[in-house]
Amino acid sequence: MGLWNRYAVPAIVSCACATKPAMRQRAKIVPAAAGEVLELGCGSGTNFAFYDPSRVTRLHAVEPAPGMVTRARAAAAQTAVADRVRFHQTGAENLPMEDASIDTAVITFVLCTIPDWRGALREVRRVLKPGGRVLFSEHGLAPDADVARRQHRFEPVWKRLLGGCHLTRSPADMLAAGGFRVERIETMYLPSTPRIAGFASWGTAVPA
């Protein structure tokens, strides 16, 4: 699994996270990011093209996987915020930012994968300024019992093949458990996406 995670997973995840439905989800929230921005798990830089250069002062892109960082650097160079991106090759559980230094945290299709998601959300809370907010778009546990049963059944294999991605996590519940209040949330099954991986939720949250 070492070679698989090193070489295959970055390519597969980059492709899966850049489908048309997923890109439409990103476009719903990323342009609203402003000020000092933290992106949790930037992956291959799929969000970078959606940032509004008139709103973003600096973009702190956090990503632990070397292969993804390489891809993200190349992606950043092609965007209008190229000169504002600062890469941090580290896990989300140990953010290198100072307390109360971030205006906006962007979390897209990554809570499903972070091993210590409680620690990561605790860190996000620590670095957010008073009045700061989280913009999120995630996939997770479906509300329909038949879909949820299939998610639980396939999750063990899914995690092994896709770098630890979980199908049965609930983003809204995770944010609440991490000390946030969800201000706005919308949900839907993404079109042209397998239902076990396509139940999406997106919106905004603030420290509770």
GROMACS elastic network, one bead per residue, 0.5 to 0.9 nm:
[ bonds ]
;  ai    aj funct       b0    kb
    1     5     6  0.59404   500
    1     6     6  0.83922   500
    1   160     6  0.81776   500
    1   161     6  0.87568   500
    2     5     6  0.52948   500
    2     6     6  0.61307   500
    2     7     6  0.86404   500
    3     6     6  0.50069   500
    3     7     6  0.59164   500
    3     8     6  0.75069   500
    4     7     6  0.55373   500
    4     9     6  0.62427   500
    4   161     6  0.82029   500
    5     8     6  0.59234   500
    5    10     6  0.73194   500
    5   161     6  0.82341   500
    5   162     6  0.81113   500
    5   163     6  0.63529   500
    6     9     6  0.65069   500
    6    10     6  0.70840   500
    6    65     6  0.84073   500
    6    66     6  0.85644   500
    6    67     6  0.69795   500
    7    10     6  0.63250   500
    7    11     6  0.71745   500
    7    67     6  0.76526   500
    8    11     6  0.55388   500
    8    12     6  0.61965   500
    8    13     6  0.85900   500
    9    12     6  0.50792   500
    9    13     6  0.58201   500
    9    14     6  0.82101   500
    9   161     6  0.73989   500
    9   162     6  0.59918   500
    9   163     6  0.61540   500
   10    13     6  0.53261   500
   10    14     6  0.58803   500
   10    15     6  0.84976   500
   10    43     6  0.81099   500
   10    44     6  0.78382   500
   10    65     6  0.84386   500
   10    67     6  0.64361   500
   10    68     6  0.60490   500
   10    71     6  0.87746   500
   10   162     6  0.88307   500
   10   163     6  0.84581   500
   11    14     6  0.51886   500
   11    15     6  0.62133   500
   11    16     6  0.86432   500
   11    44     6  0.89741   500
   11    68     6  0.87008   500
   12    15     6  0.52304   500
   12    16     6  0.61138   500
   12    17     6  0.85629   500
   12   162     6  0.74926   500
   13    17     6  0.59131   500
   13    18     6  0.84468   500
   13    43     6  0.83810   500
   13    44     6  0.87390   500
   13   162     6  0.67839   500
   13   163     6  0.81412   500
   14    17     6  0.53231   500
   14    18     6  0.62643   500
   14    43     6  0.72456   500
   14    44     6  0.60885   500
   14    45     6  0.88205   500
   14    46     6  0.77906   500
   14    68     6  0.83432   500
   15    18     6  0.52894   500
   15    19     6  0.67388   500
   16    19     6  0.58436   500
   16    22     6  0.82265   500
   17    20     6  0.88952   500
   17    22     6  0.60669   500
   17    23     6  0.75930   500
   17    46     6  0.76106   500
   17   109     6  0.75241   500
   18    21     6  0.80937   500
   18    22     6  0.59565   500
   18    23     6  0.57610   500
   18    46     6  0.66918   500
   19    22     6  0.52587   500
   19    23     6  0.60992   500
   19    24     6  0.86434   500
   19   193     6  0.89623   500
   20    23     6  0.50784   500
   20    24     6  0.61889   500
   20    25     6  0.87362   500
   20   192     6  0.88687   500
   21    24     6  0.51724   500
   21    25     6  0.64719   500
   21    26     6  0.89027   500
   21   190     6  0.60327   500
   21   191     6  0.64238   500
   21   192     6  0.74467   500
   21   193     6  0.77967   500
   22    25     6  0.50869   500
   22    26     6  0.63878   500
   22    27     6  0.87434   500
   22   109     6  0.87492   500
   22   190     6  0.77465   500
   23    26     6  0.50151   500
   23    27     6  0.61985   500
   23    28     6  0.87831   500
   23    46     6  0.81680   500
   23    47     6  0.82746   500
   24    27     6  0.50741   500
   24    28     6  0.65271   500
   25    28     6  0.52642   500
   25    29     6  0.72017   500
   25    30     6  0.89082   500
   25   108     6  0.88394   500
   25   137     6  0.66985   500
   25   138     6  0.88085   500
   25   190     6  0.89062   500
   25   200     6  0.85050   500
   25   202     6  0.77305   500
   26    29     6  0.57398   500
   26    30     6  0.58364   500
   26    31     6  0.85250   500
   26    46     6  0.86624   500
   26    47     6  0.66773   500
   26    50     6  0.75425   500
   26   108     6  0.72114   500
   26   136     6  0.88101   500
   26   137     6  0.69385   500
   27    30     6  0.58391   500
   27    31     6  0.66685   500
   27    47     6  0.82532   500
   27    50     6  0.62173   500
   28    31     6  0.73006   500
   28    32     6  0.83102   500
   28   137     6  0.86555   500
   28   202     6  0.84080   500
   28   203     6  0.87984   500
   29    32     6  0.57521   500
   29    33     6  0.75293   500
   29    50     6  0.88084   500
   29   106     6  0.83652   500
   29   135     6  0.62278   500
   29   136     6  0.71229   500
   29   137     6  0.74741   500
   29   202     6  0.78234   500
   29   203     6  0.72832   500
   29   204     6  0.85383   500
   30    33     6  0.56200   500
   30    47     6  0.69873   500
   30    48     6  0.85888   500
   30    50     6  0.58498   500
   30    51     6  0.59113   500
   30    52     6  0.82671   500
   30   106     6  0.70199   500
   30   108     6  0.88815   500
   30   135     6  0.72730   500
   30   136     6  0.85640   500
   31    34     6  0.81820   500
   31    50     6  0.55601   500
   31    52     6  0.54250   500
   31    55     6  0.84450   500
   32    51     6  0.77870   500
   32    52     6  0.76576   500
   32    55     6  0.80792   500
   32   104     6  0.89211   500
   32   135     6  0.80791   500
   33    36     6  0.86678   500
   33    37     6  0.67058   500
   33    51     6  0.69519   500
   33    52     6  0.76105   500
   33    55     6  0.70798   500
   33    56     6  0.68197   500
   33   103     6  0.83115   500
   33   104     6  0.58083   500
   33   105     6  0.77174   500
   33   106     6  0.73107   500
   33   134     6  0.89068   500
   33   135     6  0.74937   500
   34    37     6  0.64058   500
   34    51     6  0.86500   500
   34    52     6  0.80265   500
   34    53     6  0.89974   500
   34    54     6  0.85686   500
   34    57     6  0.71809   500
   34    58     6  0.88027   500
   34   103     6  0.67685   500
   34   104     6  0.61882   500
   35    55     6  0.62168   500
   35    58     6  0.67487   500
   35    59     6  0.84540   500
   35   102     6  0.76288   500
   35   103     6  0.56271   500
   35   104     6  0.69485   500
   36    56     6  0.65604   500
   36    57     6  0.54929   500
   36    58     6  0.50289   500
   36    59     6  0.62855   500
   36    60     6  0.77175   500
   36   101     6  0.73083   500
   36   102     6  0.50672   500
   36   103     6  0.51946   500
   36   104     6  0.65322   500
   36   105     6  0.87402   500
   37    56     6  0.68843   500
   37    57     6  0.75507   500
   37    58     6  0.60378   500
   37    60     6  0.60046   500
   37    61     6  0.84218   500
   37   102     6  0.59033   500
   37   103     6  0.59902   500
   37   105     6  0.58188   500
   37   106     6  0.73372   500
   38    58     6  0.84703   500
   38    59     6  0.59184   500
   38    61     6  0.61937   500
   38    62     6  0.74611   500
   38   102     6  0.66123   500
   38   103     6  0.80519   500
   38   104     6  0.62575   500
   38   106     6  0.60996   500
   38   107     6  0.86263   500
   38   124     6  0.85451   500
   39    42     6  0.58403   500
   39    47     6  0.88717   500
   39    59     6  0.71594   500
   39    60     6  0.61133   500
   39    61     6  0.50220   500
   39    62     6  0.61006   500
   39    63     6  0.87187   500
   39   104     6  0.84545   500
   39   105     6  0.58258   500
   39   107     6  0.62338   500
   39   108     6  0.83414   500
   40    43     6  0.87455   500
   40    60     6  0.85260   500
   40    61     6  0.66998   500
   40    62     6  0.53680   500
   40    63     6  0.70576   500
   40    91     6  0.88364   500
   40    92     6  0.64290   500
   40   105     6  0.72439   500
   40   106     6  0.62659   500
   40   107     6  0.54492   500
   40   108     6  0.76883   500
   40   110     6  0.73503   500
   40   111     6  0.88997   500
   40   120     6  0.87163   500
   40   124     6  0.86767   500
   41    44     6  0.89921   500
   41    61     6  0.71831   500
   41    62     6  0.52774   500
   41    64     6  0.74234   500
   41    65     6  0.89963   500
   41    91     6  0.80034   500
   41    92     6  0.71411   500
   41   107     6  0.75292   500
   41   108     6  0.80436   500
   41   109     6  0.86061   500
   41   110     6  0.61340   500
   41   111     6  0.88061   500
   41   114     6  0.85030   500
   42    45     6  0.54327   500
   42    46     6  0.73380   500
   42    47     6  0.73899   500
   42    48     6  0.85725   500
   42    61     6  0.57017   500
   42    62     6  0.59146   500
   42    63     6  0.56287   500
   42    68     6  0.81135   500
   42    69     6  0.80906   500
   42    72     6  0.73454   500
   42   107     6  0.85718   500
   42   108     6  0.83197   500
   42   110     6  0.84192   500
   43    46     6  0.71092   500
   43    47     6  0.89287   500
   43    61     6  0.88716   500
   43    62     6  0.83890   500
   43    63     6  0.61888   500
   43    64     6  0.86682   500
   43    65     6  0.78608   500
   43    67     6  0.88631   500
   43    68     6  0.51680   500
   43    69     6  0.67989   500
   43    71     6  0.78973   500
   43    72     6  0.65592   500
   43   110     6  0.86332   500
   44    47     6  0.85876   500
   44    63     6  0.89227   500
   44    67     6  0.83193   500
   44    69     6  0.64259   500
   44    70     6  0.75950   500
   44    73     6  0.79406   500
   44    74     6  0.85412   500
   44    75     6  0.71519   500
   45    48     6  0.55021   500
   45    49     6  0.82579   500
   45    61     6  0.84939   500
   45    68     6  0.80596   500
   45    69     6  0.80601   500
   45    71     6  0.69812   500
   45    73     6  0.73916   500
   45    74     6  0.82596   500
   45    75     6  0.56511   500
   45    76     6  0.65489   500
   46    49     6  0.71502   500
   46    50     6  0.84782   500
   46    72     6  0.76611   500
   46    75     6  0.75060   500
   47    50     6  0.55896   500
   47    51     6  0.71508   500
   47   108     6  0.84767   500
   48    51     6  0.57315   500
   48    72     6  0.85726   500
   48    75     6  0.73145   500
   48    76     6  0.62050   500
   48    78     6  0.89322   500
   48    79     6  0.66669   500
   48    80     6  0.85171   500
   48    81     6  0.74212   500
   48    82     6  0.85073   500
   48    85     6  0.89744   500
   49    52     6  0.82829   500
   49    75     6  0.83200   500
   49    76     6  0.78627   500
   49    78     6  0.80803   500
   49    79     6  0.55320   500
   49    80     6  0.73123   500
   49    81     6  0.79958   500
   50    79     6  0.88058   500
   51    54     6  0.88139   500
   51    55     6  0.79960   500
   51    56     6  0.71695   500
   51    79     6  0.87431   500
   51    80     6  0.80899   500
   51    81     6  0.71772   500
   52    55     6  0.54728   500
   52    56     6  0.63187   500
   52    80     6  0.80086   500
   52    81     6  0.78087   500
   53    56     6  0.53365   500
   53    57     6  0.77690   500
   53    80     6  0.61599   500
   53    81     6  0.56266   500
   53    84     6  0.88277   500
   54    57     6  0.81139   500
   56    59     6  0.69358   500
   56    81     6  0.78205   500
   56    84     6  0.79543   500
   57    81     6  0.89979   500
   57    84     6  0.68332   500
   58    81     6  0.83199   500
   58    83     6  0.85392   500
   58    85     6  0.61724   500
   58    86     6  0.74420   500
   59    81     6  0.80552   500
   59    84     6  0.57536   500
   59    86     6  0.60570   500
   59    87     6  0.83763   500
   60    84     6  0.83223   500
   60    85     6  0.59962   500
   60    87     6  0.60472   500
   60    88     6  0.70770   500
   60    97     6  0.87650   500
   61    72     6  0.88951   500
   61    85     6  0.66718   500
   61    86     6  0.59680   500
   61    88     6  0.60513   500
   61    89     6  0.83510   500
   62    69     6  0.87440   500
   62    86     6  0.85088   500
   62    87     6  0.60918   500
   62    89     6  0.59943   500
   62    90     6  0.63236   500
   62    91     6  0.71700   500
   62    92     6  0.68423   500
   62    95     6  0.79290   500
   63    66     6  0.78779   500
   63    68     6  0.72354   500
   63    69     6  0.64244   500
   63    87     6  0.76743   500
   63    88     6  0.64099   500
   63    89     6  0.50921   500
   63    90     6  0.57232   500
   63    91     6  0.63796   500
   63    92     6  0.75437   500
   64    68     6  0.80066   500
   64    69     6  0.77156   500
   64    88     6  0.78745   500
   64    92     6  0.78775   500
   65    68     6  0.53592   500
   65    69     6  0.63445   500
   65    70     6  0.88841   500
   65    89     6  0.71191   500
   65    90     6  0.79492   500
   65    91     6  0.86145   500
   66    69     6  0.50698   500
   66    70     6  0.63156   500
   66    71     6  0.88011   500
   66    89     6  0.72315   500
   67    70     6  0.53069   500
   67    71     6  0.65638   500
   67    72     6  0.87515   500
   68    71     6  0.51036   500
   68    72     6  0.60310   500
   68    73     6  0.86381   500
   69    73     6  0.60835   500
   69    74     6  0.86618   500
   69    87     6  0.77910   500
   69    88     6  0.87948   500
   69    89     6  0.71888   500
   70    73     6  0.53643   500
   70    74     6  0.66301   500
   70    75     6  0.88631   500
   71    74     6  0.53291   500
   71    75     6  0.63186   500
   71    76     6  0.87507   500
   72    76     6  0.60006   500
   72    77     6  0.86409   500
   72    87     6  0.89061   500
   73    76     6  0.51368   500
   73    77     6  0.63954   500
   73    82     6  0.88631   500
   73    85     6  0.88801   500
   73    87     6  0.81416   500
   74    77     6  0.54043   500
   74    78     6  0.71087   500
   75    78     6  0.55723   500
   75    79     6  0.71337   500
   75    82     6  0.87299   500
   76    79     6  0.54509   500
   76    80     6  0.82615   500
   76    81     6  0.72116   500
   76    82     6  0.51266   500
   76    83     6  0.85725   500
   76    85     6  0.72783   500
   77    80     6  0.82521   500
   77    81     6  0.82356   500
   77    82     6  0.51250   500
   77    83     6  0.81254   500
   78    81     6  0.86114   500
   78    82     6  0.69362   500
   79    82     6  0.54597   500
   79    83     6  0.89696   500
   80    83     6  0.78875   500
   80    84     6  0.88945   500
   81    84     6  0.53449   500
   81    85     6  0.66178   500
   82    85     6  0.57434   500
   83    86     6  0.84828   500
   88    91     6  0.86809   500
   88    95     6  0.83688   500
   88    96     6  0.77123   500
   90    93     6  0.82746   500
   90    94     6  0.70046   500
   90    95     6  0.73402   500
   90    96     6  0.84156   500
   91    94     6  0.58473   500
   91    95     6  0.71610   500
   91   114     6  0.83445   500
   91   120     6  0.81018   500
   92    95     6  0.57254   500
   92   114     6  0.76627   500
   92   116     6  0.84720   500
   92   117     6  0.81784   500
   92   119     6  0.78062   500
   92   121     6  0.81529   500
   92   123     6  0.73754   500
   92   124     6  0.82356   500
   93   114     6  0.86617   500
   93   116     6  0.67743   500
   93   117     6  0.75355   500
   93   118     6  0.82397   500
   93   119     6  0.50570   500
   93   121     6  0.77811   500
   93   122     6  0.79059   500
   93   123     6  0.62740   500
   93   124     6  0.87358   500
   94    97     6  0.89714   500
   94   119     6  0.81449   500
   94   120     6  0.73713   500
   94   123     6  0.69164   500
   95    98     6  0.84124   500
   95   120     6  0.81769   500
   95   123     6  0.64180   500
   95   124     6  0.79336   500
   95   127     6  0.81589   500
   97   100     6  0.85482   500
   97   101     6  0.68171   500
   97   102     6  0.80612   500
   97   127     6  0.64122   500
   98   101     6  0.56681   500
   98   102     6  0.84642   500
   98   126     6  0.82593   500
   98   127     6  0.60867   500
   99   102     6  0.82091   500
   99   125     6  0.88783   500
   99   126     6  0.55344   500
   99   128     6  0.70990   500
   99   129     6  0.76627   500
  100   103     6  0.82417   500
  100   125     6  0.84367   500
  100   126     6  0.63904   500
  100   130     6  0.68932   500
  100   132     6  0.86434   500
  101   126     6  0.88221   500
  101   127     6  0.54764   500
  101   128     6  0.59753   500
  101   129     6  0.55737   500
  102   105     6  0.71528   500
  102   124     6  0.87266   500
  102   127     6  0.56992   500
  102   129     6  0.55024   500
  102   132     6  0.69513   500
  102   133     6  0.89157   500
  103   127     6  0.86874   500
  103   128     6  0.59948   500
  103   129     6  0.57325   500
  103   130     6  0.82730   500
  103   131     6  0.75759   500
  103   133     6  0.67028   500
  103   134     6  0.87801   500
  104   128     6  0.71738   500
  104   129     6  0.85150   500
  104   132     6  0.57086   500
  104   133     6  0.52500   500
  104   134     6  0.58309   500
  104   135     6  0.72297   500
  105   124     6  0.71934   500
  105   128     6  0.75468   500
  105   132     6  0.79705   500
  105   133     6  0.63843   500
  105   135     6  0.61666   500
  105   136     6  0.82662   500
  106   133     6  0.87739   500
  106   134     6  0.59312   500
  106   136     6  0.59753   500
  106   137     6  0.85504   500
  107   110     6  0.65078   500
  107   111     6  0.74075   500
  107   134     6  0.72171   500
  107   135     6  0.62012   500
  107   137     6  0.65119   500
  107   138     6  0.77381   500
  108   111     6  0.75524   500
  108   135     6  0.80756   500
  108   136     6  0.54681   500
  108   138     6  0.55397   500
  108   139     6  0.88071   500
  108   202     6  0.86784   500
  109   112     6  0.66161   500
  109   113     6  0.81851   500
  109   136     6  0.82254   500
  109   137     6  0.62325   500
  109   139     6  0.63626   500
  110   113     6  0.54464   500
  110   114     6  0.65293   500
  110   137     6  0.88617   500
  110   138     6  0.70745   500
  110   139     6  0.88312   500
  110   165     6  0.82172   500
  111   114     6  0.55625   500
  111   115     6  0.86782   500
  111   117     6  0.65717   500
  111   138     6  0.70885   500
  111   139     6  0.85890   500
  111   165     6  0.85402   500
  111   166     6  0.86367   500
  111   169     6  0.80803   500
  111   171     6  0.70428   500
  111   174     6  0.84215   500
  112   115     6  0.85832   500
  112   117     6  0.85675   500
  112   138     6  0.75923   500
  112   139     6  0.73110   500
  112   140     6  0.70799   500
  112   164     6  0.78554   500
  112   165     6  0.52031   500
  112   167     6  0.69723   500
  112   168     6  0.81889   500
  112   169     6  0.63327   500
  112   170     6  0.85799   500
  112   171     6  0.80962   500
  113   116     6  0.89953   500
  113   117     6  0.82322   500
  113   159     6  0.84372   500
  113   162     6  0.88956   500
  113   163     6  0.72384   500
  113   164     6  0.52457   500
  113   166     6  0.61607   500
  114   117     6  0.52948   500
  114   120     6  0.77308   500
  114   164     6  0.77440   500
  114   165     6  0.80471   500
  115   118     6  0.87173   500
  115   119     6  0.89945   500
  115   120     6  0.89176   500
  115   164     6  0.77608   500
  116   119     6  0.53579   500
  116   120     6  0.63384   500
  116   121     6  0.88452   500
  117   121     6  0.61184   500
  117   122     6  0.84055   500
  117   174     6  0.79572   500
  117   178     6  0.83674   500
  118   121     6  0.52654   500
  118   122     6  0.60815   500
  118   123     6  0.86298   500
  118   174     6  0.76635   500
  118   175     6  0.87350   500
  118   177     6  0.76428   500
  118   178     6  0.58044   500
  119   122     6  0.50005   500
  119   123     6  0.62505   500
  119   124     6  0.87288   500
  119   178     6  0.82408   500
  120   123     6  0.51082   500
  120   124     6  0.63086   500
  120   125     6  0.87206   500
  120   178     6  0.86070   500
  121   125     6  0.61563   500
  121   126     6  0.85339   500
  121   174     6  0.85270   500
  121   175     6  0.73285   500
  121   177     6  0.89334   500
  121   178     6  0.54398   500
  121   179     6  0.78569   500
  121   180     6  0.86794   500
  122   125     6  0.51490   500
  122   126     6  0.62750   500
  122   127     6  0.89264   500
  122   178     6  0.61026   500
  122   179     6  0.75069   500
  123   127     6  0.63341   500
  123   128     6  0.86812   500
  124   127     6  0.53822   500
  124   128     6  0.61905   500
  124   134     6  0.86345   500
  125   128     6  0.54191   500
  125   129     6  0.85250   500
  125   178     6  0.81602   500
  125   179     6  0.75290   500
  125   180     6  0.79725   500
  125   206     6  0.86775   500
  125   207     6  0.64716   500
  126   129     6  0.82047   500
  128   131     6  0.79148   500
  128   132     6  0.54032   500
  128   133     6  0.72411   500
  128   134     6  0.87430   500
  128   207     6  0.83999   500
  129   132     6  0.50048   500
  129   133     6  0.83783   500
  130   133     6  0.87434   500
  130   207     6  0.85582   500
  131   206     6  0.76616   500
  131   207     6  0.84315   500
  132   206     6  0.67701   500
  132   207     6  0.80024   500
  133   204     6  0.68758   500
  133   205     6  0.58064   500
  133   207     6  0.73700   500
  134   180     6  0.88148   500
  134   182     6  0.89713   500
  134   203     6  0.83406   500
  134   204     6  0.54911   500
  134   206     6  0.60803   500
  134   207     6  0.85841   500
  135   202     6  0.77303   500
  135   203     6  0.60138   500
  135   205     6  0.66728   500
  136   171     6  0.87293   500
  136   201     6  0.79776   500
  136   202     6  0.53360   500
  136   203     6  0.55560   500
  136   204     6  0.61455   500
  136   205     6  0.78433   500
  137   171     6  0.86180   500
  137   200     6  0.70575   500
  137   201     6  0.57024   500
  137   203     6  0.66276   500
  137   204     6  0.88991   500
  138   170     6  0.88443   500
  138   171     6  0.65997   500
  138   199     6  0.83894   500
  138   200     6  0.55694   500
  138   201     6  0.55054   500
  138   202     6  0.63345   500
  139   142     6  0.86994   500
  139   167     6  0.76068   500
  139   168     6  0.89344   500
  139   169     6  0.82119   500
  139   170     6  0.80428   500
  139   171     6  0.75396   500
  139   197     6  0.66209   500
  139   198     6  0.62392   500
  139   199     6  0.53750   500
  139   201     6  0.62370   500
  139   202     6  0.87288   500
  140   166     6  0.75765   500
  140   167     6  0.53710   500
  140   168     6  0.54418   500
  140   169     6  0.51259   500
  140   170     6  0.53368   500
  140   171     6  0.66486   500
  140   196     6  0.83760   500
  140   197     6  0.69749   500
  140   198     6  0.76398   500
  140   199     6  0.58781   500
  140   200     6  0.64894   500
  140   201     6  0.78433   500
  141   144     6  0.88352   500
  141   147     6  0.85171   500
  141   148     6  0.62727   500
  141   151     6  0.74285   500
  141   152     6  0.89782   500
  141   166     6  0.89914   500
  141   167     6  0.61091   500
  141   169     6  0.54233   500
  141   170     6  0.53661   500
  141   171     6  0.83625   500
  141   196     6  0.81358   500
  141   197     6  0.84898   500
  141   199     6  0.69078   500
  141   200     6  0.87679   500
  142   145     6  0.75550   500
  142   146     6  0.89182   500
  142   147     6  0.62578   500
  142   148     6  0.54269   500
  142   151     6  0.81532   500
  142   167     6  0.87598   500
  142   168     6  0.76491   500
  142   170     6  0.83797   500
  142   189     6  0.85702   500
  142   195     6  0.81819   500
  142   196     6  0.74682   500
  142   197     6  0.87063   500
  142   198     6  0.83636   500
  142   199     6  0.55936   500
  142   200     6  0.84440   500
  143   146     6  0.89231   500
  143   147     6  0.77482   500
  143   148     6  0.69344   500
  143   199     6  0.84276   500
  144   147     6  0.54837   500
  144   148     6  0.61088   500
  144   149     6  0.86840   500
  145   148     6  0.50187   500
  145   149     6  0.60975   500
  145   150     6  0.87066   500
  146   149     6  0.52127   500
  146   150     6  0.65125   500
  146   151     6  0.87594   500
  147   150     6  0.51913   500
  147   151     6  0.62053   500
  147   152     6  0.87997   500
  147   195     6  0.68474   500
  147   196     6  0.60303   500
  148   152     6  0.62718   500
  148   153     6  0.85752   500
  148   167     6  0.87069   500
  148   168     6  0.73472   500
  148   196     6  0.72969   500
  149   152     6  0.52554   500
  149   153     6  0.62317   500
  149   154     6  0.87587   500
  150   154     6  0.60898   500
  150   155     6  0.83259   500
  150   196     6  0.67029   500
  151   154     6  0.53431   500
  151   155     6  0.57764   500
  151   166     6  0.88275   500
  151   167     6  0.57120   500
  151   168     6  0.62563   500
  151   195     6  0.88544   500
  151   196     6  0.53328   500
  151   197     6  0.78340   500
  152   155     6  0.53286   500
  152   156     6  0.78731   500
  152   167     6  0.72734   500
  152   168     6  0.64869   500
  153   156     6  0.73206   500
  153   157     6  0.86626   500
  154   157     6  0.58223   500
  154   158     6  0.60015   500
  154   159     6  0.86702   500
  154   167     6  0.81500   500
  154   196     6  0.84590   500
  155   159     6  0.59176   500
  155   160     6  0.86056   500
  155   165     6  0.81985   500
  155   166     6  0.61646   500
  155   167     6  0.57866   500
  155   168     6  0.74431   500
  156   159     6  0.54169   500
  156   160     6  0.66236   500
  156   166     6  0.82643   500
  157   160     6  0.52251   500
  157   161     6  0.63335   500
  157   162     6  0.86200   500
  158   161     6  0.52898   500
  158   162     6  0.59512   500
  158   163     6  0.84523   500
  158   164     6  0.76513   500
  158   165     6  0.68332   500
  158   166     6  0.73113   500
  158   167     6  0.78501   500
  159   162     6  0.53396   500
  159   163     6  0.59904   500
  159   166     6  0.59241   500
  159   167     6  0.82494   500
  160   163     6  0.60850   500
  160   164     6  0.59951   500
  160   165     6  0.80212   500
  161   164     6  0.75711   500
  161   165     6  0.84223   500
  162   165     6  0.56757   500
  162   166     6  0.88779   500
  166   169     6  0.63047   500
  167   170     6  0.88418   500
  167   196     6  0.69566   500
  167   197     6  0.63054   500
  168   196     6  0.89562   500
  169   173     6  0.83080   500
  169   174     6  0.76861   500
  170   173     6  0.53965   500
  170   174     6  0.61336   500
  170   175     6  0.87388   500
  171   175     6  0.61290   500
  171   176     6  0.85853   500
  171   201     6  0.74459   500
  171   202     6  0.88682   500
  172   175     6  0.52321   500
  172   176     6  0.62642   500
  172   177     6  0.86395   500
  172   181     6  0.89043   500
  172   182     6  0.70089   500
  172   185     6  0.82207   500
  172   201     6  0.80419   500
  173   176     6  0.50824   500
  173   177     6  0.60885   500
  173   178     6  0.84763   500
  174   177     6  0.50488   500
  174   178     6  0.60226   500
  174   179     6  0.88084   500
  174   180     6  0.87775   500
  175   179     6  0.64962   500
  175   180     6  0.53203   500
  175   181     6  0.72236   500
  175   182     6  0.73403   500
  175   205     6  0.77719   500
  176   179     6  0.53823   500
  176   181     6  0.59381   500
  176   182     6  0.72252   500
  176   208     6  0.81973   500
  177   180     6  0.72522   500
  178   207     6  0.88055   500
  179   206     6  0.86124   500
  179   207     6  0.59708   500
  179   208     6  0.55656   500
  180   205     6  0.60957   500
  180   206     6  0.53602   500
  181   204     6  0.86880   500
  181   205     6  0.53915   500
  181   206     6  0.53606   500
  181   207     6  0.59633   500
  182   185     6  0.69374   500
  182   203     6  0.76541   500
  182   204     6  0.60383   500
  182   206     6  0.65496   500
  182   207     6  0.87366   500
  182   208     6  0.86659   500
  183   203     6  0.74510   500
  183   204     6  0.55695   500
  183   205     6  0.51641   500
  183   206     6  0.70168   500
  184   202     6  0.79758   500
  184   203     6  0.50319   500
  184   204     6  0.52968   500
  184   205     6  0.70176   500
  185   201     6  0.65267   500
  185   202     6  0.54376   500
  185   204     6  0.67718   500
  185   205     6  0.86853   500
  186   200     6  0.82209   500
  186   201     6  0.55138   500
  186   202     6  0.54762   500
  186   203     6  0.63496   500
  187   199     6  0.72491   500
  187   200     6  0.55065   500
  187   202     6  0.65932   500
  188   191     6  0.88437   500
  188   198     6  0.81188   500
  188   199     6  0.58486   500
  188   200     6  0.54833   500
  188   201     6  0.67391   500
  189   193     6  0.78947   500
  189   194     6  0.89116   500
  189   195     6  0.67122   500
  189   197     6  0.88028   500
  189   198     6  0.52511   500
  189   200     6  0.59461   500
  189   201     6  0.88422   500
  190   193     6  0.57562   500
  190   194     6  0.82920   500
  190   195     6  0.77672   500
  190   197     6  0.87090   500
  190   198     6  0.50450   500
  190   199     6  0.63011   500
  190   200     6  0.65532   500
  191   194     6  0.83883   500
  191   195     6  0.88098   500
  191   198     6  0.77175   500
  192   195     6  0.88955   500
  192   198     6  0.86086   500
  193   196     6  0.84336   500
  193   197     6  0.69988   500
  193   198     6  0.54266   500
  193   199     6  0.89230   500
  194   197     6  0.56007   500
  194   198     6  0.57122   500
  194   199     6  0.89245   500
  195   199     6  0.63942   500
  196   199     6  0.71586   500
  197   200     6  0.83806   500
  205   208     6  0.86902   500
